């Protein structure tokens, strides 16, 4: 029975609980005194062990002539604690997933590609109060046929727009809106950086739109400070 005792311990019983349970399986109904004598166990300890086994649902008792006789329950009942824990964990998992979804991470990075990616990017911009951009080339305006309508929506929502671009792009349609503010720096670059809300975007549109979007309050604030410095250094015409 030594092997069974070890396996029952691995199943969650203590050494004494394993011995008592196996004795009851082997001999059937026994009193606490009988169990104590057969196992060489203190009578008080045998009662303690039996009560623990009753709580675990793997030992029951009957009363005959005002005396308790204990018997082993179906071994399947060894699974009761496992089943109880499984049910508990199954109920816990959805709550933990909700916590995961609502917990804010310090940063978020996304990549948008193609015209649909550009449209998704613009939807985010339209939710903000301001839009700052330097290194603008006007290619985003040329990439989508609905850009004139988007500009009207920006105006309707009173989103403040400031754009720093190279003087060579001044005559492009993208830089002719009275609702936007423009300034110019003689910097050659095909890469545009934009700041809006807690977002910073870096994008290039030489072939198809490719946008890297970073969401982080501290990064956005740092880039906004750099933008305002460049804005103060840029020319009005």
DARA-V234182 format. One line per field, one symbol per residue. psi: psi as a letter, one per 20 degrees, with the letter a starting at -180 (. if undefined). burial: I if it has 16 or more other ideal C-beta (glycine too) atoms within 10 Angstrom, else O. A space follows every 10 residues. Layout:
# DARA-V234182
psi: ???
burial: ???
This chain:
# DARA-V234182
psi: ihhhgghhgh ijqrghhggg ghghhhibpq rhggggghil qpgghhgggg hghghijjpr qqpplkpppq qprphhihig hggghggghh hhghhhhhgg hippqhrppq ppqahhhhgh ghhggiirir oppqjqiihh hihphjghhg ghhgghilpp pppprqhijh iqhikjphhq pqrpqmpoqj pppqppcjqp qoqpkheqpo ppppopgggg gghhggghgh hhiqqi.
burial: OOOOIOOIOO OOIOOIIIII IIIIOOOOOI IIOOIIOOIO IOOOOIIOII OIIOOIOIIO IOOOOOOOII OIIOOOIIOO OOOOOOOOOO OOOOOOOOOO OOOOOOOOOO OIOOOOIIOO IIOIIOOIOO IIIIIIIIII IOOOOOIOOI IOOIOOOOIO IIIIIIOOIO OOOIIOIOOI OIIIIOOOOO OIIIIIOIII IOIIIOOOII IOIIIIOOII OOIOOOIOOI IOOIOOO
